[in-house]
Amino acid sequence: MGRVTMLGMVNSEYEVRAAQAGEYDQFAGLFAAAMMFESSPGELDRELFEPERALVAVDGGQFVGTAKAMTRDLSVPGAVVPAAHVTAVGVRATHRRRGILSNLMSRQLREVPEALAVLWASEPGIYGRFGYGSAAWGVSYEADLRNIKPYPAPSDAGRLEELPAEDAAAQLAPMLQGLQGKRPGVSGRSELEWRRRLEDKPDHRGGKTARHILVHRDEAGALDGYALWRGKMNWAPGGPANEVSVEEFVALHPTAYHALWHHLLTLDLAGKLEYGHGALDEPLQQLVANPMALTRRLGESLWVRITDVGRAMAQRRYATNVDVVIDVTDDLIKANNGRYRLTGDTDQATCAPTEAAPDVSLSVRELSAAYLGGRPLSEFAATGGVTENTVGALNKLTTALYWPVAPVSIEIF
Ligand SMILES: CC(C)(COP(=O)(O)OP(=O)(O)OC[C@H]1O[C@@H](n2cnc3c(N)ncnc32)[C@H](O)[C@@H]1OP(=O)(O)O)[C@@H](O)C(=O)NCCC(=O)NCCS
């Protein structure tokens, strides 16, 4: 139970509990209202709902807060691990700033069975207080197709084709798994999640075309990359200036990467291309003679919250050999507090409680931010969030935690 003071006058009790199976529409309605969009849940949304992993705050029989966790996996440095995918976080406008989110978050984080929780934040100021760290940068691209000058596609380009949506899920799924093996930050999808991802309701297209499912086959005919994209006709005074929106891009080999992007960057009548999920080390600009025509904007991608330090740190791999004692503080999950000896390399890792003197001290937020290998720990030492107790230990730990391939989430969930 929590207590809210409404309009500064009326006290009312609210209850926080797990949702029930039949409550999806009410749950979705509250979240949609908080985000200011029209709720229109479909059958697949209802099927995907895990009521026992969804929390609601209820005041006088009315939902006033929601937060749910989805059971999915996530690629992390050197492994693919279970991660609670947190979403649908919302508080009714009449009940804001009275602690409902704090109540939902602290209960959710204490209860998740996974060693990690991850989310996309609507605003970067919300989740740090709960121990989440911004763990991956995302690059949004806007390409001026009239001036970008793509280099020619490779001559051994294999071939491109479009798949009908009905057949696509089973064929795309192995490629997404392949990407998880290469890049941290990528969420896995069940068969049901794939069906939901590929749903293409006409009233959700925002004036754009139906989704194109473009795939690349290598010379042997095996699929090794895909792009999901839509177009939008735009006839400007100066001539055709159609817009290309790339929703998702996966390529497992350089040839597929180049051939798919070359196709997208050279579509007839197109003047602009947008893609919102590039990684910090996205090689796209290497494919064009004029990268100045490729505007890049950096934003927060995935946020990570370690809920079980020992388990989480042993689940990932490390870029170099590491053997350090870390002292972790966690205001919310008391069991995380303490010293751990972390040992590991590219093949294995252990992280167990110890009484030894700490080499590096930090809070769970900084450790979570560095977890996917995309934020150097030294960055947080520079502002006092991480303290080096043994000279040289911070560099060693920073290098081991960092990863040669930058993490990025390619889907907002
Ligand atoms: C963001 C939201 C969930 C916050 O819920 P809430 O119940 O008002 O939050 P709380 O009262 O528990 O606030 C806890 C703390 O977070 C702060 N906070 C809340 N929302 C914040 C925001 N958008 N930006 C920065 N800080 C915020 C509060 O000021 C409070 O700080 P304090 O502990 O120093 O006093 C709610 O405003 C909302 O539904 N917003 C619209 C939908 C949305 O953005 N959801 C998140 C999707 S990722």
Ligand as a Chemical Component Dictionary entry (heavy atoms), coordinates in Angstrom:
data_LIG
# 
_chem_comp.id                   LIG 
_chem_comp.type                 NON-POLYMER 
_chem_comp.pdbx_formal_charge   0 
_chem_comp.three_letter_code    LIG 
# 
loop_
_chem_comp_atom.comp_id 
_chem_comp_atom.atom_id 
_chem_comp_atom.alt_atom_id 
_chem_comp_atom.type_symbol 
_chem_comp_atom.charge 
_chem_comp_atom.model_Cartn_x 
_chem_comp_atom.model_Cartn_y 
_chem_comp_atom.model_Cartn_z 
_chem_comp_atom.pdbx_ordinal 
LIG C1  C1  C 0 7.530  9.628  -15.552 1  
LIG C2  C2  C 0 6.379  9.206  -14.615 2  
LIG C3  C3  C 0 6.182  7.705  -14.747 3  
LIG C4  C4  C 0 6.790  9.594  -13.195 4  
LIG O1  O1  O 0 5.827  9.079  -12.279 5  
LIG P1  P1  P 0 5.608  9.741  -10.817 6  
LIG O2  O2  O 0 4.712  8.851  -10.068 7  
LIG O3  O3  O 0 5.233  11.159 -11.006 8  
LIG O4  O4  O 0 7.091  9.683  -10.229 9  
LIG P2  P2  P 0 7.454  9.774  -8.659  10 
LIG O5  O5  O 0 6.484  10.674 -7.966  11 
LIG O6  O6  O 0 7.633  8.422  -8.090  12 
LIG O7  O7  O 0 8.850  10.517 -8.772  13 
LIG C5  C5  C 0 10.031 9.996  -8.226  14 
LIG C6  C6  C 0 11.134 10.989 -8.473  15 
LIG O8  O8  O 0 11.377 11.082 -9.887  16 
LIG C7  C7  C 0 11.266 12.442 -10.308 17 
LIG N1  N1  N 0 10.673 12.418 -11.657 18 
LIG C8  C8  C 0 9.477  11.917 -11.986 19 
LIG N2  N2  N 0 9.277  12.073 -13.320 20 
LIG C9  C9  C 0 10.369 12.691 -13.804 21 
LIG C10 C10 C 0 10.739 13.113 -15.106 22 
LIG N3  N3  N 0 9.931  12.953 -16.171 23 
LIG N4  N4  N 0 11.953 13.694 -15.270 24 
LIG C11 C11 C 0 12.772 13.867 -14.214 25 
LIG N5  N5  N 0 12.460 13.468 -12.930 26 
LIG C12 C12 C 0 11.262 12.894 -12.742 27 
LIG C13 C13 C 0 10.375 13.095 -9.283  28 
LIG O9  O9  O 0 10.558 14.478 -9.264  29 
LIG C14 C14 C 0 10.814 12.410 -8.017  30 
LIG O10 O10 O 0 12.025 12.993 -7.584  31 
LIG P3  P3  P 0 12.425 13.083 -6.033  32 
LIG O11 O11 O 0 12.516 11.637 -5.551  33 
LIG O12 O12 O 0 13.732 13.778 -6.022  34 
LIG O13 O13 O 0 11.311 13.828 -5.367  35 
LIG C15 C15 C 0 5.067  9.927  -14.972 36 
LIG O14 O14 O 0 5.243  11.307 -14.880 37 
LIG C16 C16 C 0 4.539  9.614  -16.360 38 
LIG O15 O15 O 0 3.730  8.717  -16.512 39 
LIG N6  N6  N 0 5.012  10.354 -17.381 40 
LIG C17 C17 C 0 4.535  10.197 -18.747 41 
LIG C18 C18 C 0 4.830  8.831  -19.329 42 
LIG C19 C19 C 0 6.293  8.477  -19.296 43 
LIG O16 O16 O 0 7.151  9.261  -19.692 44 
LIG N7  N7  N 0 6.595  7.248  -18.827 45 
LIG C20 C20 C 0 7.912  6.718  -18.797 46 
LIG C21 C21 C 0 8.083  5.853  -19.976 47 
LIG S1  S1  S 0 9.747  5.279  -20.143 48 
# 
loop_
_chem_comp_bond.comp_id 
_chem_comp_bond.atom_id_1 
_chem_comp_bond.atom_id_2 
_chem_comp_bond.value_order 
_chem_comp_bond.pdbx_ordinal 
LIG C1  C2  SING 1  
LIG C2  C3  SING 2  
LIG C2  C4  SING 3  
LIG C2  C15 SING 4  
LIG C4  O1  SING 5  
LIG O1  P1  SING 6  
LIG P1  O2  DOUB 7  
LIG P1  O3  SING 8  
LIG P1  O4  SING 9  
LIG O4  P2  SING 10 
LIG P2  O5  DOUB 11 
LIG P2  O6  SING 12 
LIG P2  O7  SING 13 
LIG O7  C5  SING 14 
LIG C5  C6  SING 15 
LIG C6  O8  SING 16 
LIG C6  C14 SING 17 
LIG O8  C7  SING 18 
LIG C7  N1  SING 19 
LIG C7  C13 SING 20 
LIG N1  C8  SING 21 
LIG N1  C12 SING 22 
LIG C8  N2  DOUB 23 
LIG N2  C9  SING 24 
LIG C9  C10 SING 25 
LIG C9  C12 DOUB 26 
LIG C10 N3  SING 27 
LIG C10 N4  DOUB 28 
LIG N4  C11 SING 29 
LIG C11 N5  DOUB 30 
LIG N5  C12 SING 31 
LIG C13 O9  SING 32 
LIG C13 C14 SING 33 
LIG C14 O10 SING 34 
LIG O10 P3  SING 35 
LIG P3  O11 DOUB 36 
LIG P3  O12 SING 37 
LIG P3  O13 SING 38 
LIG C15 O14 SING 39 
LIG C15 C16 SING 40 
LIG C16 O15 DOUB 41 
LIG C16 N6  SING 42 
LIG N6  C17 SING 43 
LIG C17 C18 SING 44 
LIG C18 C19 SING 45 
LIG C19 O16 DOUB 46 
LIG C19 N7  SING 47 
LIG N7  C20 SING 48 
LIG C20 C21 SING 49 
LIG C21 S1  SING 50 
# 
